[in-house]
C-alpha cells in the first residue's frame, strides 16, 4: 500500500490545471485506503528522468528503492492503452454494445499487462496487482495528456 505520493515541482510547473487535476485524482485513487501514520506504508516520490520517470520509494522517510521507468520500456503499453482510450472516446452513444464491451475488455487486458511490466521494473517493491494497475494509471496520466481522453478513461473502469 502506498500512503503518500509527491510529484516533483517541475512536473507540476509544466502542467495545465486540468492535467494537474487528473494527476490528483490518480494519486487519490492510490492513497485513499492507506493509513498515513502506518510506519510500514510506502511513500513515493515521482520525478522526471531522461526519457521517462524516476520513482523513489520510501519507507519511514528513507529511500528503499529507486526505479527508472524509461518511456521505451513502457512505450508499447502507453500506446496500446492510449489507442484503446481514444477508440472508446470516439464511440457515440449509438455504438453497438458489443463493440463497447470488446474495447472495454481490451482496455482491462492492456491495463493488466502494463501493471505487470511496471511491477517488473519496480522490483523489489511488493504491492498487490490492483495497486500496480492504479500506479500505471498515474504513469499514463503523467506521460500522456489524458484530458482529451477523460471521457473514456474515467467512464470505463479499466
Secondary structure, 3 states (H helix, E strand, C coil): CEEEEEECHHHHHCCCHHHHHHHHHHHHHHHCCCCCCCCCCEEEEEEEECCEEEEEEEECCEEEEEEEEEHHHHHHHHHHHHHHHHHHHHCCCCCCHHHHHHHHHHHHHHHHHHHHHHHHHCCCCCCCHHHHHHHHHHHHHHHCCHHHCHHHHHHCCC
